[in-house]
Amino acid sequence: MPVISAPHAFNESRLYVDLQPILGRRLYLKCEGFNFAGSIKLKAATEMVESAEREGHLTPASILVESSSGNLGVALSVIAASKGYRFLCVTDSRCNLSTRLLMEALGSEVHIVADLDANGGFLGKRIEYVRRLCAADSRYVWLSQYTNPGNWRAHYRTTAPEIAGEFPGLDVLFIGAGTTGTLMGCARYFRQWHRPVRIVAVDVVGSVAFGGPPGRRMIPGLGMSMRPPLLDESYVDEVIRVEEADTIRTCHRLARRGFLFGGSTGTVVSGAMDWLDRHDTRGLTAVAIAPDLGERYLDTIYQANWLQDLYGDDILDSEEATVASRRRQIISRVTDRQRNS
Ligand SMILES: Cc1ncc(COP(=O)(O)O)c(C=O)c1O
């Protein structure tokens, strides 16, 4: 029975979903959303804050500041509240409403940047904003997840050995790439392991992380509008890029079977299925990492009007489109009833 007194002391690390019955391919999905921050970012946040403490960078007057598309912001909010630090999250207009409300409920301040950078993302502008804050007030301590080695070290110390312990015959590991902390921590660990593991990075079409033209990306979590400073491509065997439409379809397919995951899980699973379709998978042990769950995406990925406005009517296949339009009809019937009453 786990009994804790600090929220970051608990993380479910042994839960996997076998996707064979749902998607027809043997792929084990490591679920990282079961902790008090609701995502894998709790690991990176804990490691970065505790190493800043060890190195003497934090005092009771310090204000933690970080640029985050959301999940790291929530994780830092949890830790800051628990340890008694102030925290300011600099995010952008793509951050889910529920994620912003969560951070505020935990006592953090949230600033939203709305200007796009030269690559069509918000990252450059968010970082400029953080730099300006730090230059103006020495109480701000920027953990800088994009460059902080604690980000990848967290996964080298936890995520990768957790997988290795459960799957001693692991052949291929699919990892979504944002800051590439998860990717680099796992890739470094498995490079030194007792058998070769194929490391497949999953990125989003429109991200420039591994090169390629910038483009519109609406789902937070994966993809970058700059080259990730932590990335060392010599550890990565393959890169797969997934269209957001495929991410959304995969999320809805999983949701129809009761597994409500976040957007980056849809991306990683979609990329992994594509890879498994193209390879001889007899006897192959494959694992993918699911960074969070789906509740934070109810007003985006799982909302019919958002999908229709951004991706058009054909985004979901017939089964899912039927469910979505059924939901739209119910909403419009409720609205009609309200109008008539
Ligand atoms: C939901 C989600 N998935 C994936 C990632 C990417 O992980 P990493 O930054 O370790 O590459 C993030 C990072 O914020 C995330 O929030």
The ligand as a MOL file (V3000), in Angstrom:
LIG
                    3D

  0  0  0     0  0            999 V3000
M  V30 BEGIN CTAB
M  V30 COUNTS 16 16 0 0 0
M  V30 BEGIN ATOM
M  V30 1 C 1.6510 15.1310 -23.3570 0
M  V30 2 C 3.1110 15.1810 -23.6690 0
M  V30 3 N 3.6210 14.2640 -24.4660 0
M  V30 4 C 4.9180 14.2840 -24.7970 0
M  V30 5 C 5.7670 15.2300 -24.3500 0
M  V30 6 C 7.1990 15.2480 -24.8120 0
M  V30 7 O 8.0870 14.7430 -23.9290 0
M  V30 8 P 9.5830 15.2660 -23.9780 0
M  V30 9 O 9.5650 16.7190 -23.6790 0
M  V30 10 O 10.2880 14.4640 -22.9360 0
M  V30 11 O 10.1280 15.0080 -25.3550 0
M  V30 12 C 5.2730 16.2080 -23.5370 0
M  V30 13 C 6.1320 17.2760 -23.0930 0
M  V30 14 O 5.7070 18.2750 -22.5760 0
M  V30 15 C 3.9110 16.1830 -23.1830 0
M  V30 16 O 3.3860 17.1230 -22.3820 0
M  V30 END ATOM
M  V30 BEGIN BOND
M  V30 1 1 1 2
M  V30 2 1 2 3
M  V30 3 2 2 15
M  V30 4 2 3 4
M  V30 5 1 4 5
M  V30 6 1 5 6
M  V30 7 2 5 12
M  V30 8 1 6 7
M  V30 9 1 7 8
M  V30 10 2 8 9
M  V30 11 1 8 10
M  V30 12 1 8 11
M  V30 13 1 12 13
M  V30 14 1 12 15
M  V30 15 2 13 14
M  V30 16 1 15 16
M  V30 END BOND
M  V30 END CTAB
M  END
